[in-house]
Amino acid sequence: MQIHAISTGTVRLKDAFLVARSGPLRQPRLFLPGPFSEPMPIHVWIVEHEGRRLLVDTGETADVRDIPFAHFQVSPGDELPAMLATIGLTVDDIDEVVLTHLHGDHVDGAVHLHRPVLAHGPEVAFAHSAMSRIFQKVLRQPLPEGIDYRSFELDGGPFGAFASSRALSDDGRILAVATPGHTPGHVSVLCIDDEGRHVLLAGDATDSLEQLHARRPDAIAPKPKVYVETIDRILAHGRDHPTVYLPSHDPESAARLRDGATLVVG
């Protein structure tokens, strides 16, 4: 198995998003003036295994619009086709695509693929709900048109500390696992590498390793309690299995992948 990290541009996130306060101002603070982070990557992952290539998330495109709590820097040369070329691949080399969730910086790049994409059924339902569609319109962040979403369910039972899962490879070494919180149907992709490490391609389960250890929900999670419950499951999994934790926006994720650095859980 080989896992590649590529980044489709960067995003600067408002501090009110990254370090959310509890209470009634948790979400309104996103729309108030405030400082932003340094640029953070918009990672996607290519997993090569058993002669196939799985793309996890599809990244952002250059026509993305800024929103009050996220400022993007994405050029045409940062989009999926150009970044795949940096590792010697084209979009035609991708055999299957799975999305952790349906926020724009994880799904917009699907316009380059012209093929079905796998997405968790509850996530598809949430993204197409009336409330989500209102926010997409208000923030001018619509889902890309013409994408063929193929819904799947996590019908494989528990895996490690995760409540439900679904195998994505014939040998069971690549799985989607439930990591709700950032969105209700959020999933992560867990790969068991050739050394037996569990590499968790975590989407936005948290934005960083620091946030994981701080057990801190972000500002947009519909239910912060669910977010923290997922964090605790990830930490519990890391206690029982050597786990390389790779959130999509953590500037250190690519280095942890390269070094095989696993979670240290007290």
C-alpha positions, 0 to 999 in steps of 0.5 A: 500500500502507498498513500500520497498527500497532495494539496489543492491550494490553501485556506486561512481560517478565522480563529473563531472557527479554530478555537471555538467558544462554548455557549450561544456565541459559538457560531455568531462569532464566525461572522464578526471581525477577527484574526485568521490563521496562517495558510493551511493546506487543502489535502486530498489523498491517493491510496494505491492498493491491490492494483487500484487507486482510491482518491479520498476527497477531491479538493478545491477549485480556483473559482471558490469564493471566500466566506466570512470565516474561510479565505481561500488561495487556489489557482488553476495550477493548484487544482486536482489535475495539476496536483495529480501530475506532480506525482505522475498521475492523471484523473484517468488513473483514479479508479474510485473516489470517496468523500469524507463529507460534502463541504466545498473544499472536499467535493468541488474538485469532483468536477474534474473527474466525470465519474461517480463519487461515493458519499455516506448516505446520511451526509448526502441527505444532510447536504441536500436538506433545506437548511444546508441549501439555505446556507449554501446559498447565503455563503455562495458555496453551492454544491458543484453541479453534475456530480453523480453521488453514489450513497453508501451505508456503514453496514460493516459493524464496529471497527476498533473504537469506531461505531460503524464501518464499511470495507472499501477494499476486498481485503478489508485494509481500507475502510470508511468509519463513522466520524460524525461531528463536523457534519452529521454524516462525516466519515474518515477513511482508515487504511491499514498500511504494510507495517500494520499502522492504522492511517486515518484520513480524517477529513475535518474530524478535527482541523489539527492534531492539537485540536484532537488532543484538546478535545475541542469541537469546531464552531460549525458542528451542529452538535458539539457533544457528538464532535467530542464523542468522535474525538474520544473514539479516535483517541481510544482507537489510537490507544489500542492501535498504532494510528497515524492521524491525518486531518485534511487541513493540518500543515503537519499531516504530510510529514506525519504520513511520510514519517509514519508518526503515530498518535501518543495517547495518555 
